[in-house]
């Protein structure tokens, strides 16, 4: 099992073994293919398609062919790449919607389309094999994705596919065992970064059915996940940071998103090179911030931009985010419970104390009392950014906020983020996909459940019904469920680095669950849903 596809691919580079790779910068494709890779990624329209493709011969042979042919008159780079690499199939390319099909039946049928079976993979490609079945998002995303999967699992459970939800958790535990963390996705080029740490939420989700012993079963992986995010934290001095851990000037500990590699993302090489050139900043600084932004899952958003508008000003690693720190609070409380189930009282106490300290840090530093929201924290400057984003609802979802904070957050969210078809991601239009006018399924779920838990049930229901109405309007028109939606009107979303994708794992999962919680919304219209919250 250890001799996986990425090790085969990288063996010619004489790189170190798997566990250390999690923290090393490994630009496999640029080393393997050199100028060919860099030129293709700058000139061809879709960078991910190249790194997902399977080479038809060893890299040295492709490079030799390239060096020979590129000097010939009429050389066509696109045709050369097509001749040397077999494209990966789209995740749902063979699926056709039945006209007028109930959306719940549509989603239930899609799970088998988006499911991938375990087994060997072509060792020449970038896909990392997994031991159990899993669900991919759809479209260009033909691999498992970390944080997507929690929201996908919500729908799997509602569709009666608990077996597949359990398999998803088993795969993530396997990834932790083999790579020391959960990568962004099961691709070679994703090994340098993770994504928002929802593993504890996944374990708790299946434990709702399988019982508290589930926590004990996954205790080793939960602890290793925590160790990955907290590496170096215990030795930090005030004002210092190491990888994903930050020690504030007053000694408080927070976390940030990070990537060790100060190079362009290989799946978005051309985009990153252009952004760095536009920034007039040291290229390595820009690349690391872009990669950290990708680890956040919000790639990209004005919340990360120093000027609030321009990708070239991205500063992700300078920020302690409320969503990430709320997730790590939840991981700490889950570990405390898991150690309790395992009878390890001292460890349970230690993790509870860490959770209490993080909760205090979130309430002290990430709460902006003037604006009435939880905000991103500029840890070097000792202040919040002033950006209102849907991330403000994570402390409600995980039970961190006090009553007054929850009430003020609900009011502010209703005033600034609530739109005719759901909750906007931010208040700013930049053309980035994690900004206005887009709304995303995972953020709707976090908002709805967080607000509902604090008694703001009318607002939660309004968001749910508006989101459902927008999803169904697009579905009735196109027969598709897509990755993001324009919440200012009943339309598909847009913006960002690539075209809109359909499929779509987390949209399916959240919609399937919301329709179970709000069954009357399935027959409502966008106009009905747009009624103001009381």
Number of C-alpha atoms within 10 A of each C-alpha: 9 10 11 18 22 23 20 15 19 20 13 11 13 8 14 12 14 16 14 11 15 23 18 15 14 21 17 19 21 16 14 19 18 13 14 18 21 17 14 19 24 17 13 14 13 20 22 17 21 22 25 24 20 19 23 15 11 12 19 12 14 21 18 11 13 19 13 10 15 14 9 9 7 8 12 11 17 12 9 16 20 14 13 20 19 16 16 15 14 13 23 22 13 8 12 10 13 10 9 11 13 13 21 19 12 19 25 19 14 21 25 12 18 21 20 18 12 13 10 14 14 14 18 18 22 25 26 21 22 23 16 18 18 26 28 26 28 25 20 23 21 23 23 27 24 23 24 25 25 27 26 27 28 25 28 27 20 18 18 11 15 19 12 19 25 22 16 25 23 19 21 26 23 18 21 21 16 16 18 21 29 32 24 24 25 23 21 24 22 24 24 24 23 26 25 20 26 20 23 25 18 21 25 17 21 21 15 10 11 14 11 17 13 18 25 18 14 18 23 16 22 23 17 17 22 18 14 19 20 19 13 15 20 10 11 16 14 14 16 16 23 16 19 21 23 28 22 21 15 10 13 17 24 27 26 26 27 27 26 17 21 16 21 24 23 23 19 18 22 21 18 23 19 13 21 21 13 14 15 11 13 10 18 14 16 27 23 23 24 30 26 28 24 22 26 24 18 19 20 23 28 29 30 28 17 16 13 18 18 18 25 21 21 28 21 28 26 21 24 27 28 26 24 23 24 26 21 26 25 24 23 25 20 24 28 26 23 26 22 17 18 17 12 13 14 12 17 21 16 15 22 19 15 17 22 16 15 23 20 14 17 26 18 12 22 24 24 19 13 7 14 20 27 32 29 29 24 19 24 16 12 13 16 19 19 16 19 22 27 26 22 27 29 24 31 27 23 18 17 20 22 12 13 11 20 26 19 15 24 23 15 17 22 16 10 14 20 24 23 24 30 32 33 28 27 22 18 20 16 19 20 22 26 27 27 26 27 27 29 26 26 18 20 24 24 22 27 24 20 24 25 17 16 19 13 19 17 15 22 23 21 25 28 28 29 28 31 27 26 25 29 25 19 17 21 15 10 13 18 21 25 26 23 26 28 23 27 19 17 20 18 24 23 21 18 16 15 14 12 17 19 21 26 26 31 28 25 30 27 27 27 25 22 24 18 15 12 13 12 10 22 17 10 15 16 21 11 14 23 19 12 14 15 8
